[in-house]
Each structure stands twice: as C-alpha cells, then as structure tokens.
C-alpha cells in the first residue's frame, strides 16, 4: 500500500510538520531525523508537493480558467501556459467552465482551497465575474491575469489582443482583392465576438459595402448551416469570414459540397490560426491572434507578481493575417 506523509509521521512518532521540515532540508533534531529517514527508506516514500508546501507555504499551483477545452484556442492556451510555468517549477490545473459563471465560481472556491497561488482567465467572457462582488473579493487574495478582459481586483494584469483590428484587416484584405459580397458569421455574443463583428462592419462601411452578419452558437456545425443559407440568399456570394477557425472550416465544407472552389469562387478566412487550419483543404487563411505569445506572456506575468517584481497592468498585442490557400 502506498504511504503518505501522515503514515510516515505516525510510524516515525513525530508530527506531519516535522516530516515536512525534514523533506525540505530544514532543521530537525538528529534522533528524529534518523527515525524519519528509516521510515522513508522502508517504504521508498516520495514526497508530494503538498508535503513540501506545508513548510514552504507555497503549493506552486496556478489555475487556468477556460470556456471549452475542446476548442483549439483554449487547448493551445492551456498547453502554452502549462509549458511555460512547468519550466519554472509551477504546476497548472485547467478548469473547464463551459462558459457558465456559477461553474466558474465553484472552481474558484476549489482552487483557492487547494492553495492555488494565482489564476489565469482565458477570454473576455470572464469579465462577467465583475458583477459578483463575493467572487471579486475572493480574487483579491491572489494574482490574476486575464486575456481580452479586465477584472476589478487588486493584482490583475490584462492582456489585450486587438480582435476588432484583426477582422477589420482581414475584411480590408478581401475588399482589396475585389470581393464585394462578403458575409460574416458571428459565434456567440461575448465582448470579443462583438468587437470582431464591429471590425467587419467598419471595414465594409468604409468601402461603401453593406455588412451582412449571420449568427450561430454551434461551433462545429454553425458555419456549415449558415453558409448553406448564404448560398440560397445571395448567388453572388464571394467571401466569408468568421471569428473562429472551426466556423470557417465548416463553411468551406458547405461551399465544396455546393460545387464551389474555395479560394477562387469564394474566399474564406478564419480567426485564431490554429494548427487545424493546415489540415483544411485548401489550407485556411486566418487571423493569427497570437495565442502562443499571449499565453506565454500570461504565464510570465503571473510569475512576476508572485516573485514580487514590478509589472505593467496592461499588455497589448496586435493580430496578423496568415495568408494560406483559402483566400
């Protein structure tokens, strides 16, 4: 049977904190040290981070709150944050909130009880937490980093990616190619989604073109369904944008099944520029919202706060358009 720190302390006839001091090379009486050492060797005991944390007062644990871990954006963010922090001795726990603020609140309680030392929120949807004073008060006890948002807590860093400019530039790119019947598919209605749609509308209006926005809450099938509608409603359709790669990929599928040549008859552009863009046929042109850079920056900044370093309250990143085959 695997032994834990409580078993070691009991058999060595000492306290848990004394065992923890021994494990962290702190001062322990020689006779007690010998008893603890003997029991540890007997059971080939390997200390957990909890055992070490009893003395160091640091669990070296960071929580990452995401909306849907199935989606490339959140999966990549979690990966890069974990990779960056694990290199400095921290552990990461990823909490999949499904965009539900009650679920998020429960996760916050759980990770705080676990001794979590900081939380990284990925996405503007978490701005909604500002409406819950009891949650804000809890978050005041630890450092917080949020991408594309701002929380009213004492030690909070906001990392902003200019989503509006990303879609604005992509729309201008299509207009400069001579596309005029450009449609936009909006996924959900959070702050980021609204800013992306605003970028599309602004570019269209500047060019004297009429914006046409379709809406969906289905990340996997919405692009396909809305594109079928577009084809029926506008025979001259020549370009589609969306705020999510998966939406644009399913839009491409609908076009192909209708006999359209993507990248020739109709241009398609996505947003996020995930690795999945390279698996699409043709490869998907997309706005690169710097997920690797923003995630690594989030990890680095929360560590800076924990290390007592000075930090800036806001960081701004600009997206770029990755031209591939679909546009």
Secondary structure as UniProt FT lines:
FT   HELIX           5..11
FT   TURN            12..13
FT   HELIX           16..23
FT   TURN            24..25
FT   HELIX           30..43
FT   HELIX           49..56
FT   STRAND          61..66
FT   TURN            69..70
FT   HELIX           72..86
FT   TURN            87..89
FT   STRAND          91..96
FT   TURN            98..99
FT   HELIX           101..113
FT   TURN            114..115
FT   STRAND          118..122
FT   HELIX           124..131
FT   HELIX           133..139
FT   TURN            140..141
FT   STRAND          143..147
FT   STRAND          156..161
FT   HELIX           163..176
FT   TURN            177..178
FT   STRAND          182..187
FT   HELIX           191..206
FT   TURN            207..208
FT   STRAND          213..216
FT   TURN            219..221
FT   HELIX           222..233
FT   TURN            235..236
FT   STRAND          239..242
FT   HELIX           245..257
FT   TURN            258..259
FT   TURN            263..265
FT   STRAND          266..271
FT   HELIX           275..278
FT   STRAND          285..288
FT   HELIX           291..306
FT   TURN            307..308
FT   STRAND          314..317
FT   STRAND          320..322
//
